[in-house]
Each structure stands twice: as C-alpha cells, then as structure tokens.
Amino acid sequence: MTSQRQVWAYRRTSTDDKGQVPDRQDGPIAAWCQNEGFVAVGKSTDEGKSGFKTSPFERKGFLEAIDEARDKGCEGIIVETGDRFTRKGTRHFFVYAYQLQEQYNLKLYVADEPLAQQQSGLGEVIASIKAMAANEWIINHSKKVKSGMQRKRCKLPEGHVRGVDCNGTHFGHPTKTFTAAEANRVWEARQGLKKVGWKTLALEINTNRGAFKIATDSARKALSVTSTTVRRLYANLEAAKSAGLAATLEDPKEVSA
C-alpha cells in the first residue's frame, strides 16, 4: 500500500470580522487532498492579514506553517487558492513560491487546480492569470471601499446638512473653516440678483486669504478652498437659515464647512 503524501494546510482571511471564517477553506483543501492522494497533517491560520499589503513570509501563521511542514516532513504547503498565498500579482506570486521551495524545500500547492495541471506549462500560465486577476480584484476592491467610505461620510441624518454647528446642532463633519465675513460674502453673493459662481467665490476667498502667495504647498493647501467646498458652505448656511439658525451668519466665530 502506497503511503499518502503529506502537506500542511495554510488558511488566510484578510479580516477577522465581517463573516470571514478560515474554516470555510478546509473543505476545498480536504477534497483536493483526497483526489490527489495527499493528506493534510495540520493547519495554520492568519486572520486579519492582507494578502496585498504583506508578504507570506511576514505573516506569523505562514511562518508557523513552514516550521510545522518541515518538522513533519511534508512535501509542501496547500492553500485553497493562490490569493490566500498572496494578492501582490503574478511576479510576486512566483517569486514567493520560488523562495518557499529554494529556501525551505517546500512546494506550494493550490486546491483549485488538479495536481497534474499545476505541474505543467499550462498550469503556470493559469497561475499567472489568476495571480494577476487576484491583484486587480484587490486594487478595485480597495477603490470601492474608499469610495464607499467617502459616500458614507456624506450621508447625514434626515434634515441635517454638512459642516454647520449652530446652537448646539451639529450638521455633518467639518472639512474647512470660514470666518463669519467669508460666510456672509458667500451668502450675499448667491442671494443677489446676479449670482456669483462658485469658482469665482472660491478664487476671491483664496485671494483674500493670500493662499496664492504662500510658498509652501502645505500652507497653501491649509488656506485654500475649492468651489465644491464653497458650494457646500452655501448649502449648509441655507439649511441652517431655513431651520431657524439665521444667527449663524452674524456669529463672529468661525463656521465649519
């Protein structure tokens, strides 16, 4: 009877909450081992570890998998899919796999491909495509998360607007500060018969602040406001006024927008 070949299982989740469960990865790994004549003699886990921001060799769980696999005489490390190993893209995938074999004498196996395919030229092509796709996915996902966070910050309770704090009522998260004089100027300019444009108002405020005369970018950025910010200020003032907070315009304190 031929003895089964041994591997050590490695599981990774990018977060330790939001319903990501490492145990879910055990099923595909066990099925692959059964089909290919392997046995997973143990498993190690990294929870809350990004496959994009970290190298496998920087993760405690993966280093434990290396030590255990070598100690148990395993041929290699088995992961559910290549992106559990890394999401850094094709080049990093093969560099890390090469490092694992050359430095630790361990092969990398993935449970979503037959063994024969992994050991062929076609398998390398497929691995390249999957590694590239995993990298593209995480980049796009990161953009969506950041965009979603920005949209979430913009969502306010009904009847509230962003950036005005009057009489104990807070309207959203402040992003820029305006003096009462600047707030009055924006209000009057937009209330006039010939309304002044947002870009013109922003240019006027920045000129008066001396933002364009500042040498350093950081100081100029601190002083400058955009047309979007000025438009938001007006919306805040309009909502505050309609809510009976007209005293805002005459308040000598700074108004946030």
Secondary structure, DSSP 8 states (H G I E B T S, - for coil): ----EEEEEEEEES-SSTT--GGGGHHHHHHHHHHHTEEEEEEEEEES--TTTS-GGG-HHHHHHHHHHHHTT-SEEEESSHHHH--S-HHHHHHHHHHHHHHH--EEEETTS-HHHHTSHHHHHHHHHHHHHHHHHHHHHHHHHHHHHHHHHH---TT--TTEEETTEEES---SEE-HHHHHHHHHHHHSSS---HHHHHHHHHHHHTGGG-SSHHHHHHH---HHHHHHHHHHHHHHHHTT-GGGGG-SS-EE-
